[in-house]
Amino acid sequence: MKVTLYMATSLNGMIATETGDEEFLSHENWEMFCELAREVGNFIVGRKTYEAVKKWDGGYNFDDLIGVEKIVISQDRNFKLDGGYTLANSPQDALAKLSEKGFERALVTGGASINSSFAKTNLLDEIMLNLEPVFVGKGIPLFAPENFKVNIKLVSVKKSGRGIVTLKYEVLK
Ligand SMILES: NC(=O)c1ccc[n+]([C@@H]2O[C@H](COP(=O)([O-])OP(=O)(O)OC[C@H]3O[C@@H](n4cnc5c(N)ncnc54)[C@H](OP(=O)(O)O)[C@@H]3O)[C@@H](O)[C@H]2O)c1
């Protein structure tokens, strides 16, 4: 299974503000996520991201990604998800569930805690970061503070019309 971490961040590596909103990220960034999710056919998020996105309005909704396999990770084996979502209890379990469904690629897309859980267990193969042209002073960082090191090699740099820079890295294992 090739595992890609795909995240949108401020230039200083924040994925949301202190209160958890992502208003500083552009619509273009959301569209780029949806396009990749449809291409890969799945995505994996943490329980807190699932709950945060459920509260959004204005057309920003995971539910609209019909046909895309949606995995939510929680330690709570009885956590109730809406229809169309599958519960997993660890990063390994999430990948096993996608393997069972025939996927050879998985898209991990936050939040900070899930990203660190995958980094700590050395499960990431590729990292794609969409850097939005904004600095956010206080917020939730790309990785929750945990003890790990991920060595990476730059593969490509792309710039969008609006100035989003997409960095793609291979994880060196
Ligand atoms: N900018 C972006 O691209 C982007 C993308 C995604 C999310 N976000 C933002 O990120 C924020 C949420 O991040 P977060 O770090 O607070 O939460 P999170 O990573 O979305 O979810 C954390 C939860 O995931 C579960 N979890 C994490 N590691 C686990 C493991 N090893 N095994 C089992 N369960 C595990 C736990 O759920 P339980 O407590 O239920 O056990 C944990 O509380 C939101 O504000 C969201 O908007 C931004």
PDBQT file of the ligand as one rigid body, heavy atoms in Angstrom, charges set to zero:
ROOT
HETATM    1  N1  LIG A 201      -5.496  21.937   6.709  1.00  0.00    +0.000 N 
HETATM    2  C1  LIG A 201      -5.757  20.675   6.487  1.00  0.00    +0.000 C 
HETATM    3  O1  LIG A 201      -5.368  20.117   5.443  1.00  0.00    +0.000 OA
HETATM    4  C2  LIG A 201      -6.489  19.891   7.534  1.00  0.00    +0.000 A 
HETATM    5  C3  LIG A 201      -6.787  18.553   7.259  1.00  0.00    +0.000 A 
HETATM    6  C4  LIG A 201      -7.442  17.817   8.260  1.00  0.00    +0.000 A 
HETATM    7  C5  LIG A 201      -7.775  18.393   9.471  1.00  0.00    +0.000 A 
HETATM    8  N2  LIG A 201      -7.479  19.692   9.689  1.00  0.00    +0.000 N 
HETATM    9  C6  LIG A 201      -7.816  20.307  10.988  1.00  0.00    +0.000 C 
HETATM   10  O2  LIG A 201      -7.182  19.559  12.016  1.00  0.00    +0.000 OA
HETATM   11  C7  LIG A 201      -7.929  19.709  13.228  1.00  0.00    +0.000 C 
HETATM   12  C8  LIG A 201      -8.059  18.364  13.910  1.00  0.00    +0.000 C 
HETATM   13  O3  LIG A 201      -6.770  17.835  14.214  1.00  0.00    +0.000 OA
HETATM   14  P1  LIG A 201      -6.529  17.085  15.598  1.00  0.00    +0.000 P 
HETATM   15  O4  LIG A 201      -5.095  16.754  15.688  1.00  0.00    +0.000 OA
HETATM   16  O5  LIG A 201      -7.135  17.885  16.675  1.00  0.00    +0.000 OA
HETATM   17  O6  LIG A 201      -7.440  15.773  15.474  1.00  0.00    +0.000 OA
HETATM   18  P2  LIG A 201      -7.443  14.534  14.433  1.00  0.00    +0.000 P 
HETATM   19  O7  LIG A 201      -6.061  14.080  14.120  1.00  0.00    +0.000 OA
HETATM   20  O8  LIG A 201      -8.372  14.847  13.312  1.00  0.00    +0.000 OA
HETATM   21  O9  LIG A 201      -8.207  13.437  15.318  1.00  0.00    +0.000 OA
HETATM   22  C9  LIG A 201      -7.633  13.029  16.527  1.00  0.00    +0.000 C 
HETATM   23  C10 LIG A 201      -8.314  11.766  16.977  1.00  0.00    +0.000 C 
HETATM   24  O10 LIG A 201      -7.984  10.680  16.102  1.00  0.00    +0.000 OA
HETATM   25  C11 LIG A 201      -7.924   9.489  16.853  1.00  0.00    +0.000 C 
HETATM   26  N3  LIG A 201      -6.551   8.970  16.797  1.00  0.00    +0.000 N 
HETATM   27  C12 LIG A 201      -5.384   9.624  16.559  1.00  0.00    +0.000 A 
HETATM   28  N4  LIG A 201      -4.349   8.757  16.569  1.00  0.00    +0.000 NA
HETATM   29  C13 LIG A 201      -4.887   7.524  16.779  1.00  0.00    +0.000 A 
HETATM   30  C14 LIG A 201      -4.344   6.219  16.880  1.00  0.00    +0.000 A 
HETATM   31  N5  LIG A 201      -3.016   5.980  16.758  1.00  0.00    +0.000 N 
HETATM   32  N6  LIG A 201      -5.182   5.187  17.118  1.00  0.00    +0.000 NA
HETATM   33  C15 LIG A 201      -6.526   5.377  17.254  1.00  0.00    +0.000 A 
HETATM   34  N7  LIG A 201      -7.099   6.592  17.160  1.00  0.00    +0.000 NA
HETATM   35  C16 LIG A 201      -6.289   7.660  16.923  1.00  0.00    +0.000 A 
HETATM   36  C17 LIG A 201      -8.317   9.844  18.280  1.00  0.00    +0.000 C 
HETATM   37  O11 LIG A 201      -9.734   9.737  18.311  1.00  0.00    +0.000 OA
HETATM   38  P3  LIG A 201     -10.525   9.372  19.691  1.00  0.00    +0.000 P 
HETATM   39  O12 LIG A 201     -10.275  10.503  20.620  1.00  0.00    +0.000 OA
HETATM   40  O13 LIG A 201     -11.957   9.264  19.244  1.00  0.00    +0.000 OA
HETATM   41  O14 LIG A 201      -9.957   8.061  20.171  1.00  0.00    +0.000 OA
HETATM   42  C18 LIG A 201      -7.895  11.298  18.350  1.00  0.00    +0.000 C 
HETATM   43  O15 LIG A 201      -8.531  12.022  19.370  1.00  0.00    +0.000 OA
HETATM   44  C19 LIG A 201      -9.289  20.289  12.839  1.00  0.00    +0.000 C 
HETATM   45  O16 LIG A 201      -9.346  21.632  13.258  1.00  0.00    +0.000 OA
HETATM   46  C20 LIG A 201      -9.305  20.216  11.330  1.00  0.00    +0.000 C 
HETATM   47  O17 LIG A 201     -10.046  21.265  10.784  1.00  0.00    +0.000 OA
HETATM   48  C21 LIG A 201      -6.840  20.454   8.749  1.00  0.00    +0.000 A 
ENDROOT
TORSDOF 0
